[in-house]
């Protein structure tokens, strides 16, 4: 059994869906389960529907209609016969969304979000499944909410592994091609839940674990995992092999490689993860699994932009001790500031933070009551795994380095 995952970019339009068919024809689709995300940017569009529901109900109809129109354009391109059953199936799904928004009484944003946003995946997989049947690739459409069972932690649900294993073993015929959704699950009351960041990749890993799959392949619009993001670095190199541990390390520092949550179930059963291109499916791609940490062993560059560097020192030149640090970290927690780098001495403490939730100013006001505070906004945090002198110099060139920290394998620079 293999598990394939296709993201939104691969099914963003009719040509994308036709290309997925070509990929399956090239690499085979026997004994395969395919996990598919919402089409294109439809998760964002469904989030807009939720925002309309809470902020301006007069715009709900137009927000939903944008989503309907997007999918109808794809349908009309793929299915010339307007009486094809796929049209009524998709219409019924959108009627369910409208119905929920009409009768819902819950004021909880996270609950409403999960009941609405997941229809992006339900619609996309319905269209893809019907198109596969149309072109001679018979398949079984699975509602993943019947497979992945979770608690009711809406927007970031925790998997009930025992129940999920039971449902997957009962419902999935491994001898057939199965198509299901990423990102979604359901709780004990059968309300839809979502799995949080990188939810579709995580879905593929959960199902692979429960199926004892031979491998998971994530199909992307890049040739595999690169040693740097080509949007930020000019010269990039394909990585052939990454160990589970190394992939988790890279993700920890901010690389958009694979989320650790996805790797954990695969590592437990030593299921290899392949990252390959849906543009060139016969390419080697990158394998994440057991073995060598990284191959080829080249520096890997990661950048986090729009960070904040705060330097704290005591007002009376006393030491910054454990009680001070405990107080400082409580403030970070209270103001939802994510810590990315720490450096301290006897009387000073520097920290690089991600101000994702805009809690900076109120936190600074509190810190200034106890400490001397220097704050640098709009800095960038660069991390190099497996660094060498040339790699470090390439980042230092022409930049003002505010903090540098080195370990055996990793160097981090905060630059302005």
C-alpha positions in Angstrom: 0.0 0.0 0.0 1.2 3.5 -0.9 -0.1 6.8 0.2 0.1 9.8 -2.2 -0.7 13.4 -1.2 -1.5 16.1 -3.7 -1.7 19.7 -2.5 -3.9 22.6 -3.6 -1.4 23.7 -6.3 -1.6 20.4 -8.1 -5.4 20.5 -8.4 -5.9 24.3 -8.8 -7.6 24.0 -12.2 -8.8 21.5 -14.7 -5.4 21.1 -16.3 -3.9 20.4 -12.9 -6.4 17.6 -12.4 -5.6 16.2 -15.8 -1.9 16.2 -14.9 -2.7 14.3 -11.7 -4.2 11.6 -13.9 -0.9 11.6 -16.0 1.1 11.2 -12.8 -0.9 8.2 -11.7 -0.7 6.7 -15.2 3.1 7.1 -15.1 3.8 5.8 -11.6 0.9 3.5 -11.3 -2.1 3.6 -8.9 -2.6 0.0 -7.8 -3.0 -0.4 -4.0 -2.8 3.3 -3.5 -4.6 5.8 -1.3 -4.6 9.4 -2.5 -5.1 12.3 -0.1 -6.1 15.6 -1.8 -6.3 19.1 -0.5 -8.7 21.9 -1.4 -8.2 23.3 -4.8 -5.8 26.3 -5.3 -6.5 28.9 -2.6 -9.9 27.6 -1.7 -9.1 27.2 2.0 -8.5 31.0 2.0 -11.8 31.5 0.2 -13.7 29.3 2.7 -12.0 31.3 5.6 -13.5 34.4 4.0 -17.0 32.7 4.2 -16.4 32.2 7.9 -15.2 35.8 8.4 -18.4 37.0 6.6 -20.5 34.9 9.0 -19.0 36.5 12.0 -18.3 40.0 10.8 -20.8 40.9 8.0 -23.6 38.5 7.3 -24.7 40.5 4.3 -21.6 39.3 2.5 -22.0 35.6 3.1 -23.9 34.9 -0.1 -21.3 36.6 -2.3 -18.4 34.9 -0.4 -20.0 31.5 -1.0 -20.8 32.3 -4.6 -17.1 33.1 -5.3 -16.3 29.5 -4.2 -19.1 28.0 -6.2 -18.1 29.9 -9.3 -14.5 28.7 -9.0 -15.5 25.1 -8.8 -18.1 25.4 -11.5 -15.5 26.7 -14.0 -13.4 23.6 -13.3 -16.4 21.3 -13.6 -17.5 22.7 -16.9 -13.9 22.3 -18.3 -13.7 18.6 -17.1 -17.3 17.4 -17.7 -19.0 18.3 -21.0 -22.2 16.5 -20.0 -24.0 19.0 -17.7 -26.2 16.1 -16.5 -23.2 14.3 -15.1 -23.9 13.3 -11.4 -20.9 15.2 -10.2 -22.8 18.5 -10.7 -25.6 17.4 -8.3 -23.0 16.0 -5.8 -21.1 19.3 -5.7 -24.3 21.3 -5.4 -25.4 19.2 -2.5 -22.2 19.9 -0.7 -22.6 23.6 -1.0 -26.2 23.3 0.1 -24.8 21.7 3.3 -22.6 24.7 3.9 -25.5 27.1 3.5 -27.7 25.0 5.7 -25.1 24.9 8.5 -24.7 28.7 8.4 -28.4 29.1 8.6 -29.2 26.8 11.5 -25.9 27.1 13.5 -26.3 28.5 17.0 -22.7 28.1 18.2 -20.9 31.4 18.7 -17.5 29.7 18.8 -15.3 30.7 15.9 -13.1 27.5 16.0 -16.2 25.2 15.8 -17.8 27.2 12.9 -14.4 27.3 11.1 -14.1 23.5 11.1 -17.6 22.9 10.0 -17.3 25.3 7.0 -13.7 25.3 5.8 -13.4 21.6 5.4 -15.9 21.7 2.4 -13.0 22.8 0.3 -11.5 19.3 0.6 -14.9 17.5 0.3 -15.6 19.3 -3.0 -12.2 18.9 -4.5 -12.0 15.2 -3.8 -15.6 14.7 -5.2 -14.6 16.3 -8.5 -11.3 14.5 -8.7 -12.9 11.1 -7.9 -15.6 11.6 -10.5 -13.1 12.7 -13.1 -10.9 9.6 -12.5 -13.9 7.4 -13.0 -14.7 9.3 -16.2 -11.2 8.7 -17.7 -11.1 5.0 -16.7 -9.4 5.0 -13.3 -12.0 3.4 -11.0 -11.7 4.5 -7.4 -13.5 4.5 -4.1 -14.3 8.0 -2.6 -13.7 7.9 1.2 -15.0 10.5 3.6 -11.9 11.0 5.8 -14.2 12.1 8.7 -15.2 8.4 9.0 -11.5 7.4 9.2 -9.6 9.9 11.3 -11.2 10.2 14.7 -10.1 13.1 17.0 -11.0 15.0 20.2 -13.0 18.2 19.9 -10.0 20.5 19.8 -11.4 22.4 16.9 -8.7 23.9 14.5 -6.0 21.7 16.0 -7.6 18.4 16.9 -5.6 15.5 18.5 -5.9 12.1 16.9 -7.6 9.2 18.7 -5.2 6.7 17.4 -7.0 3.6 18.6 -10.3 4.5 17.1 -8.7 5.8 13.9 -6.8 2.5 13.5 -10.1 0.6 13.9 -12.0 2.7 11.4 -9.2 2.6 8.8 -8.8 -1.2 9.1 -12.6 -1.6 8.7 -13.4 0.8 5.9 -10.4 0.9 3.5 -10.1 -1.9 0.9 -6.4 -1.8 0.3 -6.7 -3.6 -3.0 -8.4 -0.6 -4.6 -7.5 3.0 -5.4 -9.0 5.1 -2.6 -9.4 8.9 -2.7 -9.9 10.9 0.4 -9.4 14.4 2.0 -6.5 15.9 3.9 -6.8 18.2 6.9 -10.0 16.8 8.3 -11.3 14.4 11.0 -14.3 14.1 13.2 -15.0 14.0 17.0 -17.2 11.7 19.0 -20.3 13.7 18.0 -19.3 13.4 14.3 -18.7 17.1 14.0 -15.9 18.0 11.6 -12.5 18.8 13.1 -9.3 20.1 11.4 -5.8 19.0 12.2 -4.0 22.3 12.2 -1.0 23.5 10.2 0.2 21.1 7.5 -2.9 19.1 8.2 -3.0 17.4 4.8 0.5 16.1 5.0 -0.3 14.9 8.6 -3.5 13.2 7.3 -1.3 11.2 4.8 1.0 10.2 7.6 -1.8 9.1 9.9 -3.4 6.9 7.2 0.0 5.5 6.2 0.6 4.5 9.8 -2.7 2.8 10.2 -2.4 1.0 6.8 1.3 -0.1 7.4 2.0 1.6 4.1 5.2 1.0 2.2 5.7 4.7 1.6 4.2 8.2 1.5 4.8 10.5 -1.4 4.0 14.2 -1.3 3.7 15.7 -4.8 4.8 19.3 -5.1 5.7 21.8 -7.8 9.4 21.6 -7.0 11.8 18.7 -7.7 12.1 17.7 -4.0 13.5 19.3 -0.9 16.0 22.0 -1.7 18.8 23.3 0.6 17.2 26.7 0.5 14.0 28.4 -0.5 14.5 29.6 -4.1 12.3 32.7 -3.4 15.0 33.9 -1.0 18.3 32.4 -2.2 19.7 32.5 -5.7 21.6 29.1 -5.8 19.8 26.1 -4.5 20.6 22.4 -4.5 18.3 19.3 -4.4 18.8 17.1 -1.3 18.6 13.4 -2.2 18.3 12.0 1.4 17.3 13.5 4.7 17.0 11.5 8.0 13.9 11.8 10.1 15.9 13.6 12.8 17.5 16.0 10.3 14.1 16.9 8.8 12.7 17.6 12.3 15.8 19.8 13.0 15.3 21.8 9.8 11.6 22.2 10.5 12.4 23.4 14.1 14.5 26.2 12.6 11.7 27.3 10.3 12.3 25.3 7.0 9.1 24.5 5.2 10.4 21.0 4.6 8.0 18.7 6.4 6.2 19.5 9.7 7.5 17.3 12.6 3.9 16.3 13.3 3.9 14.6 9.9 7.2 12.8 10.5 6.4 11.4 14.0 4.0 8.6 12.9 6.1 7.7 9.9 9.3 7.5 12.0 7.6 5.2 14.5 7.0 2.6 11.8 10.0 3.6 9.6 7.8 4.5 6.7 9.9 6.4 4.1 8.6 9.8 2.9 9.2 10.9 -0.7 8.9 14.5 -1.8 8.6 14.6 -5.6 7.5 16.8 -8.5 4.1 16.4 -10.1 5.7 18.2 -13.1 8.4 15.5 -13.5 7.1 12.5 -11.7 9.9 10.2 -12.7 12.5 12.4 -11.1 14.3 11.0 -8.0 13.0 13.7 -5.6 14.0 13.6 -2.0 13.6 10.7 0.5 13.1 11.3 4.2 13.9 8.1 6.2 16.5 6.1 8.0 20.1 6.4 7.2 22.5 9.3 6.5 21.6 12.6 8.1 21.7 14.5 4.8 23.0 13.9 1.3 24.7 15.7 -0.3 26.1 17.3 2.8 25.8 20.9 1.8 24.8 23.9 4.0 21.1 24.4 4.3 19.8 27.9 4.6 16.7 29.0 6.4 15.4 32.6 6.9 12.6 34.0 9.0 11.8 37.6 8.1 9.9 40.3 10.1 11.3 39.2 13.4 11.9 41.3 16.5 15.2 41.3 18.5 14.9 42.4 22.1 18.0 43.1 24.3 17.3 43.3 28.0 19.7 44.3 30.7 19.3 44.9 34.4 18.8 48.5 35.5 21.2 48.2 38.4 23.8 45.9 36.8 22.7 42.9 38.9 22.7 39.5 37.4 19.8 38.2 35.3 19.0 35.1 37.2 16.5 32.2 37.0 13.7 34.3 38.6 14.1 37.1 36.0 14.2 34.6 33.1 11.1 32.9 34.4 9.3 36.2 34.6 10.4 37.2 31.1 9.2 33.9 29.6 5.9 34.2 31.3 5.5 37.6 29.5 6.4 35.9 26.2 3.7 33.3 26.8 1.1 35.8 27.9 1.6 38.0 24.8 1.8 35.0 22.5 5.4 35.7 21.3 7.2 32.8 19.7 10.9 32.5 20.8 13.3 31.7 18.0 16.7 32.4 19.5 18.1 33.1 23.0 21.5 34.5 24.0 22.4 35.6 27.5 25.2 36.8 29.7 25.5 37.7 33.4 23.7 41.1 33.0 22.0 40.9 29.6 19.5 38.7 27.8 18.9 38.8 24.0 16.0 37.1 22.3 14.7 36.9 18.8 10.9 36.7 18.6 8.1 36.2 16.1 5.4 38.9 16.7 2.8 36.9 14.9 -0.1 38.0 17.2 0.9 41.6 17.5 1.5 41.5 21.2 4.9 43.4 21.1 4.0 46.9 22.3 2.1 45.8 25.4 4.8 43.4 26.3 7.5 46.1 25.9 5.6 48.4 28.2 5.7 45.7 30.9 9.4 44.8 30.3 10.5 48.5 30.6 9.3 48.6 34.2 11.9 46.1 35.2 14.7 46.2 32.6 16.6 48.4 30.2 15.2 47.4 26.8 16.6 47.8 23.3 14.2 46.7 20.6 15.1 46.1 16.9 12.0 45.5 14.7 12.0 44.1 11.1 15.1 42.0 11.5 15.8 38.7 9.8 16.9 35.5 11.5 19.1 33.3 9.3 20.0 29.7 10.2 22.6 27.6 8.4 22.6 23.9 9.2 25.9 22.1 8.3 27.6 25.5 7.8 31.0 26.3 6.5 32.9 29.6 6.4 31.9 30.4 2.9 28.2 30.0 3.7 28.5 32.2 6.8 30.3 34.9 4.8 27.7 34.9 2.1 25.1 36.0 4.7 27.4 38.5 6.5 28.2 40.3 3.3 26.7 43.8 3.4 24.5 43.1 6.4 24.6 44.4 9.9 24.9 41.3 12.2 23.2 42.1 15.6 23.6 38.6 17.1 25.6 35.5 16.1 25.3 32.1 17.7 27.2 29.0 16.8 26.8 25.3 17.6 28.6 22.2 16.2 26.2 21.9 13.3 24.3 25.2 13.2 25.0 28.9 13.1 22.3 31.6 13.5 22.6 35.2 12.6 20.1 38.0 13.4 20.7 40.7 10.8 19.3 44.1 10.0 
